[in-house]
Amino acid sequence: MEITTKKQISAALNQHLQLIYERDGSTQTDFYKQHNLNDGYVSSVKNGKVEGKYPADSFYVELATIIGFSLQKTYWKHIDTTLYKSIIKTAETARVQKKLIGVDGNTGAGKSHSVERIASERPGTTALIVADATLYVTKATHNFIQQIYNACGYKEEMKISNMRKKIFDKARNTPNFLFIFDETEYLNKQCWDIIKGIYRELDSQCGFLVCGLGIQKYVENRAASKWGGRGWQQIASRMKPNWNILPDMGAGVQGWNTECERVLKQVSKFFTKSAISWFATNCQDYRDIMHYASEILLVADEEKWNKIEANILDGYFFNQSNSNPYSE
């Protein structure tokens, strides 16, 4: 990776750290712990120490992805993966049939990418709310309702009761309106109860898509709870026939080799059969494919390669690290 690109990522990191500090007081320590990053590497990038062997290029690419910084030249584009098409179909069912539907799948399945794309393509009729556990430590009810209110397109400050009224009005008065709640495994009970309350108020008037990891079990447990099941039996009953449980996709899973080949052929013609097999063996999910492919294609551009074999991938990635640098 070129020094210029590393400096751009360094500047973007400083801006991001300043932003999260001003937003909710989060520090650099909070940042690297939240994302399971090496604190020394984060400090090096923040301080602009970009000319040594470490951090490796892979760390810069991962960091850029986390803070939402787009590399000057990227080779990754949207691809209709199998799971993406499944999530899109589920969202459309929720929207058109005005149902409450859950999508439960592992990290890296593409849930967040899918719902972000839905929200960007249909901004006026979609409210995307992404859970952020740091917002619910205090004033959980107020902060979560404000998130929903803002996602509906409102910015004016007002009381919770007025925000709720605006949310209901938006959903009722907008044809085929869809609420999307993403990363809901990070929500606490108060926030889940708010979703329940909004759904019961707007039942059959708009669509609800709830996405997360392990959330089917959470909903069922709430419904079965002696003390916390009030109203949740109805929610669980409505969701039961409509769950979209995403299948595991990754190394060792049947069909993963074929999926890797289909995805990589859309990304670049440089990947040989041995390279595709390498991805299928070493990538646990779509996120891994994206990170590895993006970085090696940047290197290929700098080195003027026109073919990428498995030995190139081994030499580049595993000489920097003895394990997959992107998988948790």
Salt bridges, closest charged atoms under 4 A:
ASP24 OD2 - ARG23 NH2 2.94
ASP57 OD1 - LYS6 NZ 3.46
ASP80 OD1 - HIS78 NE2 2.57
GLU92 OE1 - ARG95 NE 3.91
GLU92 OE1 - ARG122 NH1 3.26
GLU121 OE2 - ARG117 NE 3.34
ASP132 OD2 - ARG23 NH2 3.74
ASP169 OD2 - LYS165 NZ 3.13
ASP193 OD1 - LYS196 NZ 3.97
ASP193 OD1 - ARG222 NH2 2.81
GLU201 OE2 - ARG172 NH2 2.80
ASP203 OD2 - ARG238 NH1 2.64
GLU259 OE2 - ARG262 NH2 3.16
GLU261 OE2 - LYS265 NZ 2.93
ASP285 OD2 - ARG287 NH2 3.96
ASP301 OD1 - LYS73 NZ 3.38
